[in-house]
Amino acid sequence: MIPLGHYLILSAVLFAIGTAGVFLRKNLITILLSIEIMLNAVNLTFVAFGRAQGTVDGQIITFFVMTVAAAEAAVGLALVIALYRHRESLNPDAFTSLKW
Amino acid sequence: MPETILFYLFAAIAVVASTLVIGQRNPMYSIMLLIVSFGALSALYIQLDAPFVAMAQIIVYAGAIMVLFLFVVMLLNAAQEDAAEWDRRHPLRRTGISRFGALLAGLLVVQLVWALIRATDSATAVGASGDAATISSVRAVGRVLFTDYMFAFEATSILILVGMVGAVVLAARETSQ
């Protein structure tokens, strides 16, 4: 049997990796991938807590998080495509002006 | 004992693959490595008696969302990170500030692990056990999803619709008026 804390620590490490990716990378696609890592870390926490409590609510919240992640990926990637058309770049520093 | 070994194996795969995701310069490799990380997490969900979430993880994340990312990477044909020019010009992208970001991420790990170690009931054992029949069945998940969470489930459909319309509107080329 694995203690609940191990799952939570794994989740914390994954979340921090995602945070580091958002801070350190200069590619919009990699930043979106880092956000997906963070969402997955939170999902793992929900499922582990749900299992510890003996309910299915954790799994259901995970289902909703996945739905939101799918919508976020679709809209985010559409924004990336629209921005790339304007500037031919995926670097977030290229998009510092509100209007051009 | 074998389940402990499996937990550490898949946890190591997930952490290493996620670290490599943010270390790659080519987004294509990042996406492939992220699929590996999602597969390892799916194995962990199976260990937690959540087969529905494990399958949804593979189908929705690895199957749908990552393919969407792959399509965009191939559509934009931007294999390399073109940071050089903006690197020099933008004051926010000096190495000192990047190091500060890495320091903050490391600090986040230390904080979270410290809080988790001090938490009282984190030693509760979870994982596959004999009395898992009520929790592991997809039927139980479906029953709760379509009764207690009915409104949220229906709201999800609106969210997906709005997301789909938004993606189409944002990504559509401006037609000549």
Chai-1 contact restraints between the chains, C-beta under 6 A:
chainA,res_idxA,chainB,res_idxB,connection_type,confidence,min_distance_angstrom,max_distance_angstrom,comment,restraint_id
A,M1,B,A125,contact,1.0,0.0,6.0,A-B,restraint_1
A,M1,B,G127,contact,1.0,0.0,6.0,A-B,restraint_2
A,I2,B,F7,contact,1.0,0.0,6.0,A-B,restraint_3
A,I2,B,G127,contact,1.0,0.0,6.0,A-B,restraint_4
A,P3,B,A123,contact,1.0,0.0,6.0,A-B,restraint_5
A,P3,B,A125,contact,1.0,0.0,6.0,A-B,restraint_6
A,L4,B,S122,contact,1.0,0.0,6.0,A-B,restraint_7
A,L4,B,T124,contact,1.0,0.0,6.0,A-B,restraint_8
A,L4,B,V126,contact,1.0,0.0,6.0,A-B,restraint_9
A,G5,B,L116,contact,1.0,0.0,6.0,A-B,restraint_10
A,G5,B,S122,contact,1.0,0.0,6.0,A-B,restraint_11
A,L8,B,L116,contact,1.0,0.0,6.0,A-B,restraint_12
A,I9,B,V113,contact,1.0,0.0,6.0,A-B,restraint_13
A,I9,B,L116,contact,1.0,0.0,6.0,A-B,restraint_14
A,L10,B,A11,contact,1.0,0.0,6.0,A-B,restraint_15
A,A12,B,L112,contact,1.0,0.0,6.0,A-B,restraint_16
A,V13,B,V15,contact,1.0,0.0,6.0,A-B,restraint_17
A,L14,B,S18,contact,1.0,0.0,6.0,A-B,restraint_18
A,A16,B,A105,contact,1.0,0.0,6.0,A-B,restraint_19
A,A16,B,L108,contact,1.0,0.0,6.0,A-B,restraint_20
A,A16,B,V109,contact,1.0,0.0,6.0,A-B,restraint_21
A,I17,B,S18,contact,1.0,0.0,6.0,A-B,restraint_22
A,I17,B,T19,contact,1.0,0.0,6.0,A-B,restraint_23
A,T19,B,A105,contact,1.0,0.0,6.0,A-B,restraint_24
A,T19,B,L108,contact,1.0,0.0,6.0,A-B,restraint_25
A,A20,B,A105,contact,1.0,0.0,6.0,A-B,restraint_26
A,G21,B,I22,contact,1.0,0.0,6.0,A-B,restraint_27
A,F23,B,G101,contact,1.0,0.0,6.0,A-B,restraint_28
A,L24,B,S98,contact,1.0,0.0,6.0,A-B,restraint_29
A,L24,B,G101,contact,1.0,0.0,6.0,A-B,restraint_30
A,K26,B,A83,contact,1.0,0.0,6.0,A-B,restraint_31
A,N27,B,E81,contact,1.0,0.0,6.0,A-B,restraint_32
A,I29,B,P27,contact,1.0,0.0,6.0,A-B,restraint_33
A,T30,B,P27,contact,1.0,0.0,6.0,A-B,restraint_34
A,T30,B,S30,contact,1.0,0.0,6.0,A-B,restraint_35
A,L33,B,V21,contact,1.0,0.0,6.0,A-B,restraint_36
A,L33,B,S30,contact,1.0,0.0,6.0,A-B,restraint_37
A,L33,B,L34,contact,1.0,0.0,6.0,A-B,restraint_38
A,S34,B,I22,contact,1.0,0.0,6.0,A-B,restraint_39
A,I37,B,S18,contact,1.0,0.0,6.0,A-B,restraint_40
A,N40,B,L41,contact,1.0,0.0,6.0,A-B,restraint_41
A,V47,B,Y45,contact,1.0,0.0,6.0,A-B,restraint_42
A,V47,B,L48,contact,1.0,0.0,6.0,A-B,restraint_43
A,V47,B,A50,contact,1.0,0.0,6.0,A-B,restraint_44
A,V47,B,V53,contact,1.0,0.0,6.0,A-B,restraint_45
A,A48,B,V126,contact,1.0,0.0,6.0,A-B,restraint_46
A,R51,B,L48,contact,1.0,0.0,6.0,A-B,restraint_47
A,R51,B,V126,contact,1.0,0.0,6.0,A-B,restraint_48
A,A52,B,T124,contact,1.0,0.0,6.0,A-B,restraint_49
A,A52,B,V126,contact,1.0,0.0,6.0,A-B,restraint_50
A,V56,B,A140,contact,1.0,0.0,6.0,A-B,restraint_51
A,V56,B,V141,contact,1.0,0.0,6.0,A-B,restraint_52
A,V56,B,V144,contact,1.0,0.0,6.0,A-B,restraint_53
A,Q59,B,A50,contact,1.0,0.0,6.0,A-B,restraint_54
A,Q59,B,V53,contact,1.0,0.0,6.0,A-B,restraint_55
A,Q59,B,V141,contact,1.0,0.0,6.0,A-B,restraint_56
A,I60,B,L145,contact,1.0,0.0,6.0,A-B,restraint_57
A,I60,B,Y149,contact,1.0,0.0,6.0,A-B,restraint_58
A,T62,B,V53,contact,1.0,0.0,6.0,A-B,restraint_59
A,M66,B,A56,contact,1.0,0.0,6.0,A-B,restraint_60
A,M66,B,V60,contact,1.0,0.0,6.0,A-B,restraint_61
A,T67,B,T156,contact,1.0,0.0,6.0,A-B,restraint_62
A,A70,B,I65,contact,1.0,0.0,6.0,A-B,restraint_63
A,A71,B,L159,contact,1.0,0.0,6.0,A-B,restraint_64
A,A71,B,I160,contact,1.0,0.0,6.0,A-B,restraint_65
A,A71,B,G163,contact,1.0,0.0,6.0,A-B,restraint_66
A,A73,B,I65,contact,1.0,0.0,6.0,A-B,restraint_67
A,A73,B,L68,contact,1.0,0.0,6.0,A-B,restraint_68
A,A74,B,G163,contact,1.0,0.0,6.0,A-B,restraint_69
A,A74,B,A167,contact,1.0,0.0,6.0,A-B,restraint_70
A,V75,B,G163,contact,1.0,0.0,6.0,A-B,restraint_71
A,V75,B,G166,contact,1.0,0.0,6.0,A-B,restraint_72
A,V75,B,A167,contact,1.0,0.0,6.0,A-B,restraint_73
A,L77,B,V72,contact,1.0,0.0,6.0,A-B,restraint_74
A,A78,B,A167,contact,1.0,0.0,6.0,A-B,restraint_75
A,A78,B,L170,contact,1.0,0.0,6.0,A-B,restraint_76
A,A78,B,A171,contact,1.0,0.0,6.0,A-B,restraint_77
A,L79,B,L170,contact,1.0,0.0,6.0,A-B,restraint_78
A,I81,B,A171,contact,1.0,0.0,6.0,A-B,restraint_79
A,A82,B,L170,contact,1.0,0.0,6.0,A-B,restraint_80
A,Y84,B,L76,contact,1.0,0.0,6.0,A-B,restraint_81
A,S89,B,D82,contact,1.0,0.0,6.0,A-B,restraint_82
A,L90,B,A78,contact,1.0,0.0,6.0,A-B,restraint_83
A,N91,B,A83,contact,1.0,0.0,6.0,A-B,restraint_84
A,N91,B,W86,contact,1.0,0.0,6.0,A-B,restraint_85
A,D93,B,W86,contact,1.0,0.0,6.0,A-B,restraint_86
A,D93,B,H90,contact,1.0,0.0,6.0,A-B,restraint_87
A,D93,B,R93,contact,1.0,0.0,6.0,A-B,restraint_88
A,A94,B,W86,contact,1.0,0.0,6.0,A-B,restraint_89
